[in-house]
Amino acid sequence: MATTLTPLAHPAAVGPATASATATASASAAAAATAATVEIRCPQGWVAVCTMDDLTPGRGVAALLPDGTQAALFADRAGQAYAIANRDPFTGAQVLSRGLTGSADGRAFVASPLLKQRFDLASGHCLDDPEVAVAAYPVRTRGGERDS
């Protein structure tokens, strides 16, 4: 995931025509600054990877961890964040963040976009092959409206 930030112009440097645009951009920046930060615990400790605003229910986001591995992050409609390894163990491709999400028997899962095996987002276990699993990372959110 790559995010590009544009520096805000200093209010004294803008004319009347752009002052409201700058105020709107300032309000957006302030809202982003108060968004909850999503952190995952990996072998290097807790690592901030994105904000809750970066996670859209039903869609995944890939994050590069300090050791060079990738994690796939997801959020459900209730606002619960999950993180599992991004590497599909059946193909070796870093694609789980691009999979389709759903639930089975009350368990949130992501289906690999390649061969469609489903992985439990809380545990990393493959729902279609009990001998296969991916790493599941503990997730917490900090700041914003709530800490969990």
C-alpha positions in Angstrom: 0.0 0.0 0.0 1.4 3.3 -1.0 0.0 6.6 0.2 1.1 10.0 -1.2 0.6 13.0 0.9 0.5 16.5 -0.5 1.8 19.3 1.9 -0.8 21.8 2.7 -0.2 25.4 1.7 0.3 27.9 4.5 -3.0 29.8 4.9 -1.2 33.2 4.5 0.1 32.0 1.1 -3.2 31.4 -0.4 -5.7 33.8 -1.9 -9.4 34.1 -1.2 -10.3 31.7 -4.0 -8.3 28.9 -2.5 -8.8 29.6 1.2 -11.9 27.3 1.4 -10.1 24.5 -0.4 -7.2 24.8 2.0 -9.7 24.8 5.0 -11.3 21.6 3.6 -7.9 20.0 3.1 -6.9 21.0 6.7 -10.1 19.4 8.1 -9.4 16.2 6.1 -5.8 16.1 7.4 -7.1 16.7 11.0 -9.6 13.8 10.6 -6.8 11.5 9.3 -4.6 12.5 12.2 -7.2 11.3 14.7 -8.0 8.0 12.8 -7.1 4.9 14.8 -3.8 3.3 13.9 -3.7 -0.4 13.1 -0.7 -2.2 14.6 0.2 -5.9 14.2 2.5 -7.9 16.4 5.3 -9.6 14.4 8.6 -11.0 15.6 10.0 -7.4 15.8 7.2 -6.3 18.1 4.2 -4.1 17.5 4.4 -2.4 14.1 2.0 0.4 12.9 1.0 -0.5 9.4 -2.0 1.7 8.5 -5.1 3.5 9.8 -8.5 2.0 10.1 -9.6 4.5 7.4 -7.2 2.6 5.1 -9.2 -0.6 5.6 -12.4 -1.1 3.6 -14.6 -4.0 4.8 -14.5 -6.7 2.2 -11.1 -5.6 0.8 -7.6 -6.4 1.9 -4.4 -4.3 2.1 -0.9 -5.7 1.9 1.8 -4.4 4.3 5.6 -5.0 4.2 6.9 -5.9 7.6 10.4 -5.0 9.0 11.8 -8.5 8.3 10.7 -8.3 4.6 7.7 -10.6 4.9 4.2 -9.4 3.9 1.0 -9.3 5.8 -2.6 -9.1 4.5 -4.8 -6.8 6.6 -8.6 -6.9 6.6 -11.5 -5.2 8.5 -15.0 -6.6 8.9 -18.2 -4.6 8.9 -18.1 -4.4 12.7 -14.7 -2.7 12.5 -12.6 -5.7 13.7 -9.2 -5.7 12.1 -7.4 -9.0 11.1 -3.9 -9.7 9.8 -2.5 -12.9 8.2 0.5 -13.7 6.1 0.0 -12.5 2.5 1.7 -15.5 0.9 -0.7 -18.2 -0.4 0.9 -21.5 0.7 -0.6 -23.4 -2.3 1.0 -21.2 -5.0 3.7 -19.2 -3.2 2.3 -16.0 -4.5 1.8 -12.9 -2.3 -1.9 -12.5 -3.1 -4.1 -13.2 -0.1 -4.7 -9.4 0.4 -6.4 -9.5 -3.0 -8.8 -12.4 -2.0 -12.5 -12.3 -1.5 -13.7 -12.1 2.1 -16.7 -13.9 3.6 -17.8 -15.9 6.6 -18.6 -19.5 7.2 -20.1 -20.8 10.5 -19.5 -17.3 12.0 -15.8 -17.3 11.1 -14.4 -14.5 8.9 -12.2 -15.8 6.0 -10.5 -14.7 2.9 -10.5 -16.9 -0.2 -7.3 -16.9 -2.2 -7.8 -15.2 -5.6 -5.8 -18.0 -7.3 -7.1 -21.4 -6.2 -9.9 -20.2 -3.9 -8.8 -22.0 -0.7 -10.3 -20.2 2.3 -8.2 -19.0 5.3 -9.7 -18.1 8.7 -8.8 -14.5 9.4 -8.5 -15.0 13.2 -6.4 -18.2 13.2 -4.9 -18.5 9.7 -6.1 -22.1 9.3 -7.2 -23.2 5.9 -10.9 -24.1 6.0 -10.5 -26.4 3.0 -7.3 -28.3 4.0 -6.8 -28.8 7.8 -3.1 -29.6 7.3 -2.4 -26.1 5.9 -2.3 -22.7 7.6 -0.8 -19.2 7.3 0.6 -17.1 10.1 -2.0 -15.0 11.9 -0.9 -11.8 13.6 -2.4 -10.3 16.7 -3.9 -6.9 15.8 -4.7 -3.8 17.9 -5.9 -0.3 17.1 -4.6 2.7 18.9 -5.8 6.3 19.0 -8.8 7.6 17.2 -12.1 6.8 18.7 -11.2 3.6 20.5 -8.2 1.5 21.5 -8.5 -2.3 21.3 
